Amino acid sequence: MDILKLIGRQKELFTKDIEIYQKELSKIIGGLRFLVLGGAVSINGLVQQA
């Protein structure tokens, strides 16, 4: 399944930035925990439409 096509994008967001700043990001967020709210309903709706 082509996720980018499914969400209407041609390329991933932030991939290049993450690659460039990987070490700095790891220092900042390493060991932290995140609670992600939302998104699942939107993604599920897109999957059902496809």
NORSUL-V176011 format. One line per field, one symbol per residue. ss: DSSP state (H for helix, E for strand, L for the rest). burial: # if it has 9 or more other ideal C-beta (glycine too) atoms within 8 Angstrom, else .. A space follows every 10 residues. Layout:
ss = ???
burial = ???
This chain:
ss = LLHHHHLLLL LLLLHHHHHH LHHHHHHHHL LLLLLLLLLH HHHHHHHHHL
burial = ...#.#.... .......#.. ....#..... .......... ..#..#....
